[in-house]
Structures are given as C-alpha cells and as structure tokens.
Amino acid sequence: MAAGDGMNRYARQMVLPEVGAAGQERIAAAQVLVVGAGGLGVPVLQYLAGAGIGHITLIDADTVEETNLHRQPLYRMKDIGLPKVRAAAQAVTRLNPSVEINVLVDQLTPLNAADLAAAADLVLDCADSYAASYTLSDACLAAGKPLISASALGLAGYVGGFCGGAPSLRALFPDPPDSGQTCATAGVLGPVVGMLGCIQAQMALRLLLGLTPSPLGEFIRFDNGRFTQFRFDTAPEAPGPRFVAREEIRDSDLVIDLRPQNEAPRKATPDALRIPGYGPTGPLPKTGQRVVLACRSGLRSWRAADALSRRWNGEITLLALGDDDQ
C-alpha cells in the first residue's frame, strides 16, 4: 500500500476477493506509463489514481484548450493555456496525494518510446494518434511490455490489450486505416471517449491483479450504443513499415515529403523531395538505400509505403511530423 494511505480510501475495492490486501499492494507497486492526457487519458488518470496506482508517468505535448472541456472534465476554465500534463498532475494530486506522478511535456516519438516503455510495468495508449499507437506497439512488443490501447472517433471506438505475450496492434490491424479523420475533423461525443477510457482503466487493473481471462488478447468495440467483443490470441504478427523520428534520418536516406507546399512550406528535411502522389509512381531508391516517407499523421506515408512495396523491396520507414512544420 502506498505510504500515507489508510485502509479507508481503498476499502470498497479491497473487500473484493479479487483484490484484497495483496492485490492492493500490487496496484500500489505498479509503474504505469500513460501516453496522452486528453479524452481517453482523463478517465484513465482519474480511475487509476483513485485505485491507488503507485507511480504514473504521463506524457503529452498539448495545452488545455476550451474545445477540450466538453470531453475532458478533469480540466477547468482556469487551466486553459496550461500544459495538459501539469494541469492533470495537479488534479491527480488533489484526488490522491499518495500517487507519484511524473510528467513530460513532450510528444511520444520513436526516439523516446523504447525507454519509456521499458521503464513501465504497463503502458496505456491514450494518445488517439495513429503514429503514436503503432510506435508504442512496436516498442512494447520489443520490450515484452503489455499495452492497453484505445481510439475513439465520432460515436465509435475500441479498446484492446496488446503485446506483453499477446499479439501486437499490427497483428490485428496490419493495414493502414481507411480514414485519416481525427476528433478535430470528425468530432466525438464526450461520453464515448470517457467510456472507452474507463474500460482502459478497468483492463489495466485486471492485468495488474492477474485476473482471468487476461485482458491481453482481448478486443472490445463500441459503435453507436452497441458493444462487440472478441479475442485475438493467435493472430500472427504482420510485417509493416516502422515509424522513425526526425533525428533518426540518415544522410543517405531518400526522404519523400508527401505534403503539398500549401500544407507545409518547410520540407521534412532540406534535401527531401516533395512528391505528394509518391508511391505507385515516382523515383525508386538506389540499391541498399532506405526510404523515409513523411507526412503529418503517418497515414499518407503508410499508404505510399504500401504502394511502393509493390514495386520495390527495400527498407521503407515512416515519419509523422504532426502540425509543427506547417
């Protein structure tokens, strides 16, 4: 049990035979990485902190905006303009001062994902970012760490338990998604994303308590009021292009920027070729040369990689630049 906490705080969960004193000790000893402090991360933080998770590392580069408040009730009007992780840490401390929370005002990238995942007992993907989800899955698979990942859009979304002995996100979703929409472009209802975040927190606690069946290998989908669920324990791992960080680009790489000039005046690198329609057509790399396909979210890059792989069998990597270079 975390220092300073009395039995009363956790009495209602410790009375459960699945928890008890031993289970509460496991919860208190856990080191959890939460990636994203938005609509998914808010309920995850509230319920994991409430349950007595001992240590939480939270990473997110965004600040609180007024448009966040309808689905992120952890934040208040006075928090607008603050880094989300700092506002969230203050709220978590008010909720449960015994929880140690370490915050990083930063983006999850292929450069920091491996170390962050390796230091955690459990990783929760609340970023709702296509590139972040696959980057985390790759890091967790390599480190043998469990990953609870969720995504929400409009009136639908999913939660799944990956890696840590179960198949990865790539095993279940080996192909690029059909839609590149985000909550900003397609919208989302607050209760939908809140519900999925709560399921993430519940799956995390089930995993930490060693309950059966394991949440790893479990997939839950919610679509306009209906839940469906299945297991994917035997799904084979699927090869696919990996994300790289800008700092990992080599001088010898062929860098293709898929963003048009009006979207991103500054190219991914000074020597990058700007070819928005690259993939099915365009110059082929030299023998042994690596290709880096760059775009905002990584979705166009994956689609271009899929097309390029049909006419070239060399190494293809993806670079998701976000909104920084627009």
Secondary structure, 3 states (H helix, E strand, C coil): CCCCCCHHHHHHHHCCCCCHHHHHHHHHHCEEEEECCCCCHHHHHHHHHHHCCCEEEEECCCECCHHHCCCCCCCCHHHCCCEHHHHHHHHHHHHCCCCEEEEECCCCCCCCHHHHHHCCCEEEECCCCHHHHHHHHHHHHHHCCEEEEEEEEECEEEEEEEECCCCCHHHHCCCCCCCCCCHHHHCECHHHHHHHHHHHHHHHHHHHHCCCCCCCCEEEEEECCEEEEEECCCCCCCCCCEECCHHHCCCCCEEEECCCCCCCCCCCCCCCEECCCECCECCCCCCCCCEEEEECCCHHHHHHHHHHCCCCCCCEEEEECCCCCC
